[in-house]
Amino acid sequence: MEMGLETMVFTPAQWTSSQCLDRVDLHAPSADFTFVKEGPLQSALKSIALDVLKASGSGFARVNIDLKAEADGVFSESLICTPLAFCPEEAFTYEDVVIKEEFPGGHMAFFDMLVASKQIRSGRDRDRNQHLAGVYDGFAPRYHAARANTGLSRMQEDLSRDYDFSGTVLDLGCGNGEFGAILHGNGVSAKISAIDVSEGMTRSPYIQDHYEKPLLIGSMDELIMSMNDFDHVVCFAAFQFLDPVHLTACLARIFMVARKSVTAIHEDLSDAYIENMKKRNGELCTNFNHVSTLEEFGVPKGWKQVLMKRFPLYDNPNLGETVYGFVVRFERL
């Protein structure tokens, strides 16, 4: 399937029945096919599927492969078999089972990934991302003073002391890099990489002193798709800049990238706050409240939620209100 500008190939499975994969009277999918775990064969099947996906021009394809052994080698005949429908409640088909088993967020996130990938490839949000970068380039000189002694900074301090962040860390929407400084200041042995849309924010001395180079400058929902694995993925007060479809796709990829933990702070924004941001920074600077998006995404298979807490993030002087947020942490089982 397409995954942003990248592609993802699911684990192939060997079908052992003469029945059609899409028959509605199938029972116990595990009895009908087995996942191919063997290295060389798995790699060959994934390569074939990827070639067919690219040739199809589709965002997703299932490939039926009939392997034939002859004297001079093994050959395959491939057929694109894009399913007519999915059944997320009871997994009858290979597609349903492999999405349920391997795709964080399940069918909802899978479909959002397809939509987000097409939009990323079309450049739909290019103007919006450039506008957002300009807003935060201008805000960068005042950012440190604005976040000082806030609930956000105090929560980051608490997280660095209470939870493990040792090893490799990917900081999404890193801003001026103060979380990296907090980790190292508290003696955490962490090698920190980062993504941020604003180049101006990343010129901070915290970034220069505490983060790996080069940093990636661009939209996190696009750049996360090409990232390798990290022990920990963090994102603090940046989810609100993605719409629900792109956030869900981004979350799915985050849980693929993270080996040990995912930690985030997301803002519980009021309608007044969202409208005020548009008035001050333009219509392209849209924010979203993602409390329901995170709830609907749920806890992916193979993970457990170890923290969820609502707390005051900071005071908004433009509205005279306190902005609240949620801190969440997930750890791999």
Secondary structure, 3 states (H helix, E strand, C coil): CEECCEECCCCCEEECCCCCCCCCCCCCHHHHEEECCCHHHHHHHHHHHHHHHHHHCCCCCCEEEEEEEECCEEEEEEEECCCCCCCCCCCCCHHHHHHHHHCCCHHHHHHHHHHHHHHHHHCCCHHHHHHHHHHHHHHHHHHHHHHCCCHHHHHHHHHHHHCCCCEEEEEECCCCCHHHHHHHHCCCCEEEEEEECCCCHHHCHHHHHHCCCCCEECCHHHHHHHCCCEEEEEEECCHHHCCHHHHHHHHHHHHHHEEEEEEEEEEECCHHHHHHHHHHHCCCCCCCCCHHHHHHHCCCCCEEEEEEEEEEEEEECCCCEEEEEEEEEEEEC
